[in-house]
Amino acid sequence: MDQHAPQPGAEGLAEPLRSRWSPSVYDDSHRLTSEEVETLLRAAQWAPSRGNSQPWTFFVCEPGTPQHDALVATLTRGNAGWVPRASLVLVSAAHVRTAEEPESEQASPFALHDVGQAAAHVTLQARAMGLHAHQFAGFDHDALAEALGVPATHDLLAGIAVGVLGDPEDVDERTAARDDRDRVRRPLAEWAFAGRFGDAWIAGGAAGGVADSQP
Ligand SMILES: Cc1cc2nc3c(=O)[nH]c(=O)nc-3n(C[C@H](O)[C@H](O)[C@H](O)COP(=O)(O)O)c2cc1C
């Protein structure tokens, strides 16, 4: 039984949404096959995007590769204890500018939305394959962009660490404790609106409905 899912309010979600969570204790001896890596990339490839613009780039960082070494060197202290143990990290970038000049025209106002959605698809595909995924943005973006040769038309965004659960005994206490944290969410009433901004959507309609019956 997975203590992390389903959470209250998530019981009605379909798999793999229902059992997804972001672990920090990975088995560092596990590796993905190249077919599995390709399938994860296919999940991003088939994500929807504005005008089918597909403004994403993903760097495939497997342990032992120069791009993985470059990523590990830029991780924040909080991420350095767990990210390197994952089987694979995909680092996303978005095509945000039409030219290298900082003031050049925006490539697409929806680029960040689209890359985030592609990342979500990778994350869910990973869960459907029996894997886990944990996204992270805690790394030195400028240093990694430089190391990976990212052109100024693109912004590096986030990493997706993918792998299988490891033994908490194999990691330091701080990293192990991360996976015991409660998963909490803002209540629906704070952000699901019916009508004008701030008017909470009510389950079952205004008559007899209850706002925020679930967390
Ligand atoms: C864009 C983005 C950046 C994140 N950055 C980090 C990070 O640097 N370190 C980390 O441990 N988790 C990071 N996370 C993971 C979130 O903390 C996590 O998804 C959130 O706490 C909800 O937990 P859950 O995924 O288990 O539901 C990030 C997630 C996203 C989507």
The ligand as an ORCA input file, in Angstrom:
! r2SCAN-3c Opt
* xyz 0 1
  C       8.252     23.631    -11.799
  C       8.479     22.795    -10.566
  C       9.609     23.008     -9.798
  C       9.862     22.207     -8.677
  N      11.055     22.370     -7.999
  C      11.379     21.469     -7.045
  C      12.685     21.474     -6.479
  O      13.566     22.259     -6.848
  N      12.960     20.551     -5.518
  C      12.043     19.629     -5.115
  O      12.360     18.797     -4.265
  N      10.789     19.586     -5.666
  C      10.454     20.473     -6.602
  N       9.216     20.400     -7.204
  C       8.250     19.376     -6.781
  C       7.149     19.984     -5.957
  O       7.662     20.415     -4.727
  C       6.044     18.932     -5.775
  O       5.484     18.607     -7.017
  C       4.947     19.486     -4.869
  O       5.455     19.624     -3.573
  C       3.731     18.601     -4.819
  O       4.092     17.316     -4.400
  P       3.608     16.045     -5.219
  O       4.225     16.160     -6.607
  O       4.151     14.841     -4.463
  O       2.137     16.066     -5.285
  C       8.929     21.203     -8.304
  C       7.774     21.001     -9.080
  C       7.554     21.776    -10.216
  C       6.331     21.494    -11.056
*
